[in-house]
């Protein structure tokens, strides 16, 4: 059997937060169902933020409730603070993904508090989650934003990334993601940093969240694969970015990532032809919004042998 790689769709959160128009809730639900029918089994469905800040995600509870009706689909809600965690818990989402910006400058721009204040809030979130019966607790993930560099601060010290990852792991994170929020990472840095964080966190499951801002998204996925990472975020059509990180653009394109992994012999469980059909449908829902990706442009080669088939 081929080795399994889990891809989590983040376009409904990371992508739509960068789109000015508001996608109707019914179309968001249809997007999730269509990708599910294509074989996707993990989705970051939304972010628990005030509607006045991101009206694009004002329907968070309804979207999560619908996603949770799909068997075996692991539904994630992004949270930025204790209030968001309270809302996330109430939805029944399977996973809460908390964000800590390693760059203090980005943390202050993104959530108006320091990195240390965000870590302190995480401790309160852990305490909140532990009030639930063990069988009813969501998985608590932490994404370390700007782990590879920051457009506000510049260089981010790798020792600081590893130290924060170790602290977060010790405080109760179930899994940790390293996020290249602004597309500064390169394959050598990816290998080096994941190796260091793996050693610092005692075997916690690791995720990779890469942006393709400078064309290195898939190269960084490959580098993380070589370090044993088997969980990745990607976005349909490469949608995404951070509204509080100047110059941050889209995520790794889901279609291209599926193609590379399946062509290499990994099992994503995703039918790429069906996924490309989903892309066309979502693109029609977002007229004028740029979609990226080479597989959609060039088509599949005759040599493609998808494992999902």
N, C-alpha and C positions, 0 to 999 in steps of 0.2 A: 504494500500500500504506500502511496505517496504521502509525504509529510504535509500536514495541514497548516495553512496560514489563515489567520482570521483578519478580514478587512472590515473596518467599521466605517459606514457612511456618515460623513459629517457635514454634507452639503446642506442639510435642512437646518443646521445651526450655524456653522462657520460660513457657509455659503450665503444663506439668505440674510444674515445680519449685514452683509455688504451690498445687498440689493435694495435700491430705494423703494421699488414698488412692493406692495404687500401681496404675497401669494395667498389666494383663498384657502381656507382651512380644508375644504373638500379636495383641493388639488394636492395639498401636502399629504393628506391621507392616501390619495391615489398613488402618489410617488412612492410612499413607503410600501404599499401593497405590491406595486409593480416590481420594485427591487427585491422584495421578499420572494415573489414568484420567480424571479431570475436566480434565486439561490442565496441572496444576502441574508445573513443571520445576526448582524450586529449593526445598530444604528444609534447615533447621537441625535435624538429627535428634536431637541430644542434647548433653550437656555432659560433658567428661572430668573429672569431679570424683570424689573418694572416695565410695564408696557410703554410708559412715557419715554423710556430710554431706547427701547427697540420695539416699536410698534409691529415690526415684521414678525415678532415672536409672541405677540399678545395672546395667542391661542394655545399656549404651552400645555396646559392641563388637558385640553381636548385632544391634542395631537398625541400626547403620551398615552392617554386612555385608549385611543384607537390602536396605536402600535402594540400595546400590551395584549390585544386580543389575538395576535398572530402567534401560533404555536412555535416555540423554540426561538423566537426573535428576542435577542437581548437588547433591551431598550435603556439607553443612557440619557440622563438629563445633566446638562452642565450647570454648576452652581458656583457662585462667586463669594457667598457669605453665609452666615448662619440663617438668615431669613430665607435665602434661596434653598438651603438644605431642608428647612421646615416645609417649604412648598414641595420640594422634590420628594420628600418622604411621603407626603400626603397623596402623591400621584400613584404610588406603587411602582415607580420605575425600578428596574432591576439593578441599575448602577447609578451612582451619583459621582460625577467627575468634577472635582474641585480644582481651581486654578491658583497656582502660586507663581508669580513672576520672579525669576531669579534676579533680573535687573530691577534694582530699586526704582530707577527712573521710570521704567515701563509700568511697574506696579502702581506708582503714584498717578501716572497718566490714565491707567486702565481702570483701577478701582479706588483711586484716591486714598491710598494708604501705603505704608512701607511694606517691604517683603516680610519683615519680622512680625508686623501686625497681622499680615495674612496668615503666617504660620500659627500665631497665637489663636486666630479665629478657627483654624483647622482643628486645634485641640478641643475647642468647644463643640465643633461639629462631630468629632469622634464621640464625645460624651453623649451628644444627642442621639446619634445612631445606636449607641449601646443601650439606650433605654428601650429599644425594641427587642423582642424575643429573638434569639439567634437565628431561628428559621425564617424570620420575617425581615431581617436586616438586608438592605441593599449592599452590593459590593461598593466599597468606597475607594475610588481611584483619585489620583492627584496628577495633574498635568503641570510639569515645570516649564512654564512659558519662557521664551527668550533664552533657552538653555545654550544656544549656539552663537548668540550675539544679539545685539539690540540696536535698532536704528536711532534711538535717543542717546543711549549710553555708549554704544560702541562695543568694545570687547567685554565679554563676560568670563570671569575666571572659572576654569574647569574645576578647580578645587572647591570653589563655592558651590557649584552645581552638585558635586558629589556629597558635600557636607549637608546641604539642604535635603537632598534625597535620603541620606542616612537618617536625618532627624525626622523627616516625614514618615519614613518606614517604621522607625521606632515608636512614633506616636500613634500608629494604627492604620496607615494606608494599606489597602489590600493589594494595590498595584500602582505602578508609577509610569508616567509617560514623559519622555523627553520631547519637547516641542521646539522645532525650528520656526518660530513664529514669523520671522521676517526673511527667511530664506538666506541666511548667512552661512549655513553649515556646508561642509565639504566631506567627501567620503572618508578621508583620513581622520578628520575630527570626529566624525560619527563613530567610527570604530574605536577610537581612543576613549571617547566619553562614555559610550555604552559599556565598554570593558571596565571603566573606573566605577561607574554607577552600579553595575552588577556586583562588583566586589564590595561596595559600600552598603548594599541594601539586603544582603543575606538571602539572595534567591527569590526576592519578590518578583512577580510577573512584570515584565517591562513592555511598554507600548512605544511606538515611534510615530510622531506627528510631524510630517515634513511639508514645507511649502516649496513650490517650484519657481520661486521668484526669479532665480538666475539660472534655471534650466538644470539643476542638479537633483531634483526630487527623486527620480528613479535610481540614479546613481547612489543616493543616500539610502534608499530602501535596500538596495543590494548590499551596501556596506553593513547595514544593521542586520540583515539576514546572515551575513558571514559571522556576526558576533552572537548569533543564536536568537535574535528577536523574531517572534512569530506573530506579533500583533501590530497591525498598522492602521492608521487613519488615512482615508482618501475621500475624495469628493467627486461626485458626478460632474463631468465637464470641467473639472479643475476650479470650481467655484470656491470663493472664500478669501479670507484675509482678516486683519484686525483693524477696526476703526480707530484704535488708539496707538497704533504703531505706524508712523509715516513710512510709506513705501512698501508695506506688506501686501502681497498679492496672493493669488490662489494656491490651493492645496495641490498635492499630487493628484493627478487625474485618475479617477477610479478605473475607467476603461483601460487605460494604458498599464496601470498597475496589475490588473487582472491578467491582461495579455502577457506581460513579462513573467509573472509568477507561474501561470499555467504552462507557458512555453518552456520554462525551466524545469517543469516537472513537479511543482508544488500544487497542492489541491486547495483551491479557494472555495469550491462548492458553487461558484457563480457561472452561469451560462452567459458567455460574453455576447452572443447574438441577441439574446433577450435584453441584456443590459444596454446595448446600443439602441434598442428600440425604446427603452425607458428614457434614454438621453434625448431622443427626438421629441418625445412627449413633454418632458420637462422644459426643453428648450422652447417649445411652442407656448408654454405657460409664462415664459419670461422673455417676451420679445424685446430685442435690443440689448439684452445682457450677453456679454461675450462668454462663449464656451470654448474650452481649450481641449487639446488632446490630439495625438497623431493617429491613433487607430481609427477614430471616427472619420478623420480626413482621408487616410490612405486605404482603409479597409483591411480585412484580415488576409494574410498570405495563404496560399494553397497548402503550405506546410504546417499550418496551425492544427494542433491536435489537442483540443480541450479535454481535460480530465473529467469535467462535469458531464461530458457526453457519455 
